Amino acid sequence: MPTVALSTMRGRSIALKPPRVLLTGFDRGQTVGPPGETATQLAVLTAALRLLEQHDTTVLETYVKTG
């Protein structure tokens, strides 16, 4: 089953070696964004789901908030 990990901790994510990781720059406990920022949260989740399109390699990407 394809999986995507969302993380705020780069070092731990690299050590665990999941197939796909989206690193976010938010605080621990707010991996998809601050409370109440639904547009940001939706953008993070969309970016994470897009990683599922990549099948052939380990993916480690960093989410960058735009706008």
HELIX and SHEET records of a PDB file:
HELIX    1   1 ARG A   10  LEU A   16  1                                   7    
HELIX    2   2 THR A   38  ARG A   50  1                                  13    
HELIX    3   3 LEU A   51  GLU A   53  5                                   3    
SHEET    1   A 3 ALA A   5  SER A   7  0                                        
SHEET    2   A 3 ARG A  20  LEU A  23  1                                        
SHEET    3   A 3 VAL A  59  THR A  62  1                                        
END                                                                             
